[in-house]
Amino acid sequence: SDKIVDLSGRGLQDIPESEKSRILHCEVLYLDDNNITTFPEWMKEAKQIRKISIKNNPFFNFLDFCVRFQSPALNEISASGCNIKDIPYQLTFFDNLTSFDFSNNIIEEIPYHLSFLKNIEHADFSNNRIKTTGYVVNAWRNLKSLDVTGNSGLQLYSLGESLDGLELEQLFIEFGDSVPESFKNISVGRLIIEGSLSAVPNEFVRNWDINSLEIKPGENNNGSFVLANSIIQNPGVKEISATGFNWKNIPDFIK
């Protein structure tokens, strides 16, 4: 289709001038798995692109991208694996943005200015260095999916507070030894938990407004077993998935 241009995996360091006409008229642009560092000035003329993927361009200048790429139609960006450390303020100029993937970078914080993006529905910050989310997440009132797994040292208490009042469809999260009090009343369609929990208060699990739970083992498999054992006391849960455990028999509480 002329609306999709895929230049992935070509070893590109620059976007070739020969592709200018196609890119300026496309709606979806894939530039994954290259060595692109910056965009040419003529990319400012690309006003129809609604989705762009620049995954795995390790030397990519994301600030330069936000300045040189000005498509008002942009609603989805995938920038996984680009060694991004800071998310610039200029990203907020894309007012129609609904989805971004910043996984597998070196981001240390979710900056406050991202709260100005009011239409965010899907946010992936997995496998970064984020310590705190602040209350930015709570500003995304349309948020449907959030992934914060793989951020060692993430302050979960403030994250739990920022989820207050949101009704997510999916939440991917990694708990350590315990579940913070701020997660006592969460509402999410599908909860995906990784980690090494040792115990979860039953009143937490009974209060959770969820209908599907997926558990992935951490270092302490018994911890996740305790969580799953208590989840049956929640009448809203219709589906439980526990993969990767070394169980020889189906646990009695599932039977």
Solvent accessible surface area in square Angstrom, and as a share of the most:
residue,aa,sasa,rsa
1,S,114,0.73
2,D,133,0.69
3,K,113,0.48
4,I,82,0.42
5,V,1,0.00
6,D,75,0.39
7,L,0,0.00
8,S,38,0.25
9,G,54,0.52
10,R,136,0.50
11,G,49,0.48
12,L,33,0.16
13,Q,125,0.55
14,D,90,0.47
15,I,9,0.04
16,P,42,0.26
17,E,114,0.51
18,S,100,0.64
19,E,23,0.10
20,K,57,0.24
21,S,73,0.47
22,R,117,0.43
23,I,0,0.00
24,L,28,0.14
25,H,122,0.54
26,C,0,0.00
27,E,42,0.19
28,V,7,0.04
29,L,0,0.00
30,Y,60,0.23
31,L,0,0.00
32,D,17,0.09
33,D,74,0.38
34,N,6,0.03
35,N,59,0.30
36,I,1,0.01
37,T,57,0.33
38,T,42,0.25
39,F,1,0.00
40,P,31,0.19
41,E,101,0.45
42,W,26,0.09
43,M,0,0.00
44,K,68,0.29
45,E,97,0.44
46,A,0,0.00
47,K,97,0.41
48,Q,89,0.39
49,I,1,0.00
50,R,103,0.38
51,K,44,0.19
52,I,0,0.00
53,S,2,0.01
54,I,1,0.01
55,K,70,0.29
56,N,72,0.37
57,N,1,0.00
58,P,48,0.30
59,F,137,0.57
60,F,15,0.06
61,N,75,0.39
62,F,10,0.04
63,L,90,0.45
64,D,28,0.15
65,F,1,0.00
66,C,4,0.02
67,V,66,0.38
68,R,62,0.23
69,F,0,0.00
70,Q,82,0.36
71,S,0,0.00
72,P,83,0.52
73,A,39,0.30
74,L,1,0.00
75,N,49,0.25
76,E,55,0.25
77,I,1,0.01
78,S,15,0.09
79,A,0,0.00
80,S,10,0.06
81,G,18,0.17
82,C,1,0.00
83,N,86,0.44
84,I,7,0.03
85,K,102,0.43
86,D,104,0.54
87,I,5,0.03
88,P,19,0.12
89,Y,108,0.41
90,Q,53,0.24
91,L,0,0.00
92,T,17,0.10
93,F,127,0.53
94,F,8,0.03
95,D,98,0.51
96,N,77,0.40
97,L,0,0.00
98,T,39,0.23
99,S,21,0.13
100,F,3,0.01
101,D,33,0.17
102,F,0,0.00
103,S,7,0.05
104,N,79,0.41
105,N,10,0.05
106,I,49,0.25
107,I,0,0.00
108,E,79,0.35
109,E,103,0.46
110,I,8,0.04
111,P,17,0.10
112,Y,160,0.61
113,H,35,0.16
114,L,0,0.00
115,S,9,0.06
116,F,101,0.42
117,L,2,0.01
118,K,115,0.49
119,N,60,0.31
120,I,0,0.00
121,E,49,0.22
122,H,74,0.33
123,A,5,0.04
124,D,38,0.20
125,F,0,0.00
126,S,9,0.06
127,N,75,0.38
128,N,11,0.05
129,R,130,0.47
130,I,2,0.01
131,K,101,0.43
132,T,47,0.27
133,T,1,0.01
134,G,26,0.25
135,Y,133,0.51
136,V,6,0.04
137,V,0,0.00
138,N,42,0.22
139,A,25,0.19
140,W,0,0.00
141,R,135,0.49
142,N,75,0.39
143,L,5,0.03
144,K,73,0.31
145,S,16,0.10
146,L,0,0.00
147,D,24,0.12
148,V,4,0.02
149,T,15,0.09
150,G,31,0.30
151,N,10,0.05
152,S,96,0.62
153,G,55,0.52
154,L,22,0.11
155,Q,102,0.46
156,L,27,0.13
157,Y,111,0.42
158,S,20,0.13
159,L,0,0.00
160,G,3,0.03
161,E,65,0.29
162,S,0,0.00
163,L,13,0.06
164,D,100,0.52
165,G,57,0.54
166,L,7,0.03
167,E,138,0.62
168,L,9,0.04
169,E,97,0.44
170,Q,52,0.23
171,L,1,0.01
172,F,46,0.19
173,I,0,0.00
174,E,71,0.32
175,F,4,0.02
176,G,38,0.36
177,D,105,0.54
178,S,69,0.45
179,V,10,0.06
180,P,27,0.17
181,E,102,0.46
182,S,22,0.14
183,F,0,0.00
184,K,60,0.25
185,N,109,0.56
186,I,11,0.05
187,S,33,0.21
188,V,5,0.03
189,G,21,0.20
190,R,86,0.31
191,L,0,0.00
192,I,1,0.00
193,I,1,0.01
194,E,52,0.23
195,G,11,0.11
196,S,25,0.16
197,L,1,0.00
198,S,64,0.41
199,A,56,0.43
200,V,7,0.04
201,P,55,0.34
202,N,63,0.32
203,E,76,0.34
204,F,8,0.03
205,V,0,0.00
206,R,110,0.40
207,N,69,0.36
208,W,5,0.02
209,D,92,0.48
210,I,6,0.03
211,N,75,0.39
212,S,14,0.09
213,L,0,0.00
214,E,25,0.11
215,I,1,0.01
216,K,69,0.29
217,P,43,0.27
218,G,30,0.29
219,E,173,0.78
220,N,55,0.28
221,N,47,0.24
222,N,113,0.58
223,G,1,0.01
224,S,2,0.01
225,F,68,0.28
226,V,59,0.34
227,L,0,0.00
228,A,1,0.01
229,N,66,0.34
230,S,6,0.04
231,I,0,0.00
232,I,94,0.48
233,Q,77,0.34
234,N,9,0.05
235,P,123,0.77
236,G,29,0.28
237,V,23,0.13
238,K,160,0.68
239,E,103,0.46
240,I,58,0.29
241,S,33,0.21
242,A,30,0.24
243,T,75,0.44
244,G,64,0.61
245,F,26,0.11
246,N,133,0.68
247,W,85,0.30
248,K,194,0.82
249,N,117,0.60
250,I,107,0.54
251,P,17,0.11
252,D,117,0.60
253,F,31,0.13
254,I,80,0.41
255,K,165,0.70
